[in-house]
Amino acid sequence: MKKTGMASRFGKAGIGVTLAAAATIALSGTAQADSVDGQSTNGCAVASGNYSYTWTGTAQGRDTYNAYFNITVRDTCPGDGWAGGLYLSYWKYQSGQWSWISQQRVKVNGTYSTPLYNVDGVQINVCNYYPEKAPSGCSRVS
């Protein structure tokens, strides 16, 4: 696997924020960072903030990273019944294997700051969120 660094997978061209969210070679222990700023397709959910990541090694031929977030998502269309939702998709290395985590909702109307460990290919997206319905109007943000 070509070593492109998390920036390309985690950034503008790669880390999709489900609002929806960069190509630097990440060196071991070196933190890379980027800002996040965007909205859902109808503009009713917005996200802004930043994320950073550190290359931690390789597992089964794939680079591994720890990712850190400080992203706020909010609703800009009060009264429509929908909220702002932040969603992440990524590869997770755990128990000796890689698994794809798709469109995991991590925050509704608030700030997300929980780190992810041993991941690759993170995508950050902003969506409109409504309980018991699929996310709507998702866009990558960065």
Protein Blocks (a to p, Z undefined) as FASTA:
>chain_A
ZZebjklmmmmmlmccfebpadddddehiacddddddddfkopaccedddddddfbdeeh
iacdddddddddddfbghklpacdddddddddeehiacddehiafbgciadfbdcehieh
iacddddddehiacehiacdZZ
